[in-house]
Amino acid sequence: MISVYHYMTVSAILFALGTYGVLTRRNAIVIFMCIELMLNSVNLTFIALSSHLQSMDGQIFVMFVMVVAAAEAAVGLALMITFYRNRDSIDVDDMNLLKL
């Protein structure tokens, strides 16, 4: 039988993988994908605990997190497209050139 601890373990592993990806990668698209992985691991935690506690609160939070993730993806991809058009690169180290 799968318990809430199994879901929490999978969620912790996904969050750790996302954190590792954010801290070690230089490509902006990969960093955004790792952030989305971290947000999805939080969603898994909310859903698992919501089911375990027999409450709808976690599922409501998941909806808010999904809206924030969609907005983050839209704004982030728009910024990356603009940066690529100006610099022909999406390397995170090149983004320091935007400072004045």
Secondary structure in CASP SS format (residue, H / E / C, confidence):
PFRMAT SS
TARGET T0000
AUTHOR 0000-0000-0000
METHOD secondary structure of the structure
MODEL  1
M C 1.00
I C 1.00
S C 1.00
V H 1.00
Y H 1.00
H H 1.00
Y H 1.00
M H 1.00
T H 1.00
V H 1.00
S H 1.00
A H 1.00
I H 1.00
L H 1.00
F H 1.00
A H 1.00
L H 1.00
G H 1.00
T H 1.00
Y H 1.00
G H 1.00
V H 1.00
L H 1.00
T H 1.00
R C 1.00
R C 1.00
N E 1.00
A H 1.00
I H 1.00
V H 1.00
I H 1.00
F H 1.00
M H 1.00
C H 1.00
I H 1.00
E H 1.00
L H 1.00
M H 1.00
L H 1.00
N H 1.00
S H 1.00
V H 1.00
N H 1.00
L H 1.00
T H 1.00
F H 1.00
I H 1.00
A H 1.00
L H 1.00
S H 1.00
S H 1.00
H H 1.00
L H 1.00
Q C 1.00
S C 1.00
M C 1.00
D H 1.00
G H 1.00
Q H 1.00
I H 1.00
F H 1.00
V H 1.00
M H 1.00
F H 1.00
V H 1.00
M H 1.00
V H 1.00
V H 1.00
A H 1.00
A H 1.00
A H 1.00
E H 1.00
A H 1.00
A H 1.00
V H 1.00
G H 1.00
L H 1.00
A H 1.00
L H 1.00
M H 1.00
I H 1.00
T H 1.00
F H 1.00
Y H 1.00
R H 1.00
N H 1.00
R H 1.00
D C 1.00
S C 1.00
I C 1.00
D E 1.00
V H 1.00
D H 1.00
D H 1.00
M H 1.00
N H 1.00
L H 1.00
L H 1.00
K C 1.00
L C 1.00
END
